[in-house]
Amino acid sequence: MKKIAILCLLLLVGFVFAARGQAPATAPRPDPELKKMGAFVGHWTVERDYKPSALSPGGKVTGEVSLRWVLRGFFLEARETEKGPTGETHFFEYYGYDPVNKTLTFNIMFDNGSFLSGTTAATESSSSWDGKYVTGGKEYRIRASIVFAPDGKSYNAKFEISTDGKTWAPWWDGKYTKTEPAAKK
């Protein structure tokens, strides 16, 4: 019994020294591809023009969105509010990098239970989106293009929507302008 206890103690001491002798693990870092989304960081005012469709009566909306890096820079978070003919809408957006498929991803959740999700390709001056929009128990395909002004202080977005992924119709277009957030009251 004494021999077994000594053997166990020696094994334990050996494991401790072996573990201490290993190089410390390096902390994971966000993929450099995700940094291309950095142009969106900041506070923006929004002017959108929704086209009349089965989803909306159409009309102009205004709003604000703030984007910031979260979770040690692995994700970009946006919080947005827009006001228009159908009232006020709030939504959250999250952008990240999928290392398995090597793509930038987005997920947008609205306060009515609808959501958008998909992938985006980005450069420092533009991005394109491809994904789905789920609302009212139906799924639609979406695609979009976003182009920044040369000074990076504004960008234009054009979204299209499809019921079958083949026939596309304009959904909305908008202009985003970088501003300082309003002072809190």
N, C-alpha and C positions, 0 to 999 in steps of 0.2 A: 504494500500500500504506500509505503514511504517512497519507494522508487517511482511509482506512478505520479505522486505529487511533485517530486523533483523534476520528472520529465515534463509534466504540464507547465511547471514554473519556467523551465528552460525554453520551452516552445513559446510561451507568452512573451518572455523577454526577447527572444529572437524576432517575433512578429513586431514588437514595438520598435526595435532598432531598424528593422527592414522598412517599416512604414516611415520612420523619421528620416531615413536615408534617401527616400524618393524625392525628386524635385516637386515643388508645389505645383498644383494644377493652375494653369493660367485662366483668368476669368474670361468667359465668352465675350465676344464683341459683336456689335451689330454688323451685318454684311454691308460692305461699302456701297452696294447697289441701292440700299435704302436711303443713303444720304442724298440721292438725287431728288428725293421728295422734300428736301430742306427748303427749297424755294417757296413752299407753301406756309412755312412757319411764320406766325404773326397774327395780327388782327386785320380783318378785311370787312368792308361793307360790300353788300351784294345787291345787284339789280338784275332780276330775271324776268323773262317774258315766256310764260307757258303758252303753248299752242292749244287751241281747243281740241279735245279728244274724248274718248270714252272714259278717260281717267280724270278729266278736269274740264271745267268750263273755259279754261284758259285765263289769261290776264297777267298783269304785271304784279310782281312781288318785290319787296325790299327786305333786307335782313343784314345780319352780322354773323361772322364766323371767326373763331379764334382757334389756331392750331399750335400745338406744342409737342415736343418730344416727351414721351413718358416711358416708364419701366426701363430705365437705364439706357434710353435711346434705341430700344428695339422696336418701338412703335411710335407712330405719330397719331395724336388724338385731336379731333376737332369737335367743337360744340357750336351748333348753329341754331339760329332762330330766324324765321322768315314770316312776314306779314303780307297778306294779300286778300283777294276777294272772298276766299273761303275761311278766313280767320288767321290765327297764329299757329305755326307749326314749329316744333322743336325736334332736333335730331343730333345723334352722336355719330361720329365717323372714326374709324380706326384703320390705319394703314400699317402694313408690316411686310416682312420678307419671308417667303416660303423657300427654305433651303433645299427641300426635296425636289420641287418643280422649278426652282431657280426663277421665281416670279415675284413681283411686287403684288400685294393683295390689298383689297379694300372691303370693308364691311360698314354699312351705314344703316342705323336703326332709327325709325321714326316713331313719334309719340302716338301714332294710330296703329302700331303693330306691323306696319309695312317695313320692308328692308331691301337694300341693294347689296349685292356682293359680287366679287369677280376679281379680275386682274388688271393691272395697269402697267404700261411701259412708260418710263420717264427719262427725260434728259433735263439739263439745267434750264431749258427754255420751253419745253412742251411736255405733254403727256397724252396718252390715248388710253381709253378704258374699254373693257369688254366684260359683260356680266349679265346678271339677271336682276329683275325687280319683281318682288312678290308683294302683292297687295290685293285685298278683297278676295282672297282664295284663288287668285290667278297668278300665273308666272309670265313675265314678259322678258324679252331680251333687250339689253341696252348697249349702246356704244356711244363714245364721246371723244371729243378732241378738245384739248386745252392748250392755248398758246399764250405765253407771257410776253408782255411788252419788253423791249430791249433794256429798259431800266429796272425791270423786275418788280415794279410797284403796282402793276395791274395785270390782269389776264382775262381773256375771253374764253368762254366755254360753250360748246354746242353739244347737246345730247339728242340722240335719236332713240326711238323705241320700236319694237317689232313684236307681233304676236306669234310669228312663225320662224323668225331668224333669217328670213329671206327678203321680205318686204319691209322697208324701213320708212318711218315718218318722223318729221321733226317733233321733238318733245318739248324742249325748252332751250333757250340760249340766254347767256348772261354775262355780265361784266362784274369782276371783283376788283376792288381798289384797296390797297394797303393803307391803313389808317392807324391812329392811336385809339385804344379802347376808351370809351366814355368813362369819365370819373364816376366811381360808385357813390351813390347817395346815402 
